[in-house]
Amino acid sequence: MSEYTKWKCAVNGQAKRDAQRIAKNMAFSLGSASKLNSVTSLEIVQWNPLEHCGIALVFNALDRIFPKEDFHAAAHKHLSIATSSQQIHHLSLYGGLCQIGLTASVMSKGSTKYRGLLEQIDRTIEHTIGQYIGVVQQGNGQYPTAVYDHISGLSGVAVYLLSRTNGDKPQKALLQILETLVQLSRKNNQGIFGFTTQPAWRRGFLANNSQMGNGMVDCGMAHGIVGALSVMSLALTKGVEVEGIRESIRSIADWLLTHIMQDEWGIGWPAAVGIVDGQYSTVNNNVAEDGWCYGAPGIAIALLHAGRALGESEFSTHAIEALRSGNRRAQTQRILHRSPALCHGLAGMCQINLRFWHETKNEEFHKSAIHWFEELMNTYSESFVFGFREIDWREKPFDSPMFLSGASGIALNLLAVASEVEPFWDGFLMLS
């Protein structure tokens, strides 16, 4: 979406004061080594030292909002902890080198801070990206989603590299990634995308799903074709173009529109579309639960980007209807299992609606953002380590400091709701 948007505070009065107070308290808890150590050893948290990036972003947001309160030192400290980690084994946007890169890029906005670090990361990507692209070049038409997705793959690396492209000539690695995504967007003789994976290669709710036949196209923002659509659209909007990118954006967006499912709340999509006997099949599929990672809200983001990149009002119109539908569906369905986090929870729904409010000027999304904010605040408790607890797949609550699935992301969302400072950190979600 537009790089510089005049950001409006979504709430006022006591709600604003409460959100800022809670976010500050969360930051202090996240910055406490003893509190972090009390939860990061738990297997369910799946802690990685690179999650200090999320904590750094919280303190950076506080520094921008309250410049006289000296949060900068804490932000720098946590980025330094992440940078010194011995667990940087890949380029991924989450849990890899690009997580450090995008964090430093966000923290340096409007300044020249971290220039040396960022240039070093750029060089590393330039020297190693060929290994990642080679998996596609040498492949047989089906790939693990981690090859190309937003969380672990090429789409996420492109998100970081786009943050480094501000009117300058785009880096060669970015162009190579976009060319590879265009290649995966081409269809074979049966009309099947290269973004095809095997259920056996997946974990979680899509793993070994017999309804997917002999392959599937993941429809999620986090792990699927939607993330690739988003980053190609963002690139084109920013003036970065490779041969075939316009056709690829249109092809994927059209494909999504042909796989819309209807229910009583409006439009939605399955988590994945199976391939049975060489044809796409949504038989027995259900509309996915709605959040950032899967479902209509994440797809709404991608369609809005696509509509703006191509000047295509049909995609933008469907984006608005998709988020409307997702808001209705999520409000009705999420009674028992209600995560407060960014990935598939209340903070994510709030942040998406905040961005749509600013980008579309539609007051409906302001009201929806406030609804999700209030729902989120209702889950707060001072007795929790970080103020909010994540919910696992067994609906068991636990204390999590994480960015996507825990307190770091929630604190950032609260600050986005309750300030006039634009939350550029949501580039991690491809919202900006």
Protein Blocks (a to p, Z undefined) as FASTA:
>chain_A
ZZbdcdddfbgcjllmmmmmmmmmmmmmmmpmklmmmmmmpmklopafklmmmmmmmmmm
mmmmmmmnopmlmmmmmmmmmmmpckbcbfbfghpaklmmmmmmmmmgoiaehklmmmmm
mmmmmmmmmmmmmmmmmmghiacfklmmmklmmmlmmmmmmmmmghiacdfklmmmmmmm
mmmmpccfkopafkbcdfklpgcjlgopaklonadcdfbfklmmklmmmmmmmmmmnopa
cehklmmmmmmmmmmmmmcccdfkbpaddfbdcdeehiacfehiacddddfkncjklmmm
mmmmmmmmnopaklmmmmmmmmmmmmmmmmmmmmmlccfbfklmmklmmmmmmmmmmmno
paklmmmmmmmmmmmmmmgcfkbmnopacddfkopacddfbfklmmklmmmmmmmmmccb
dcfklmmnopZZ
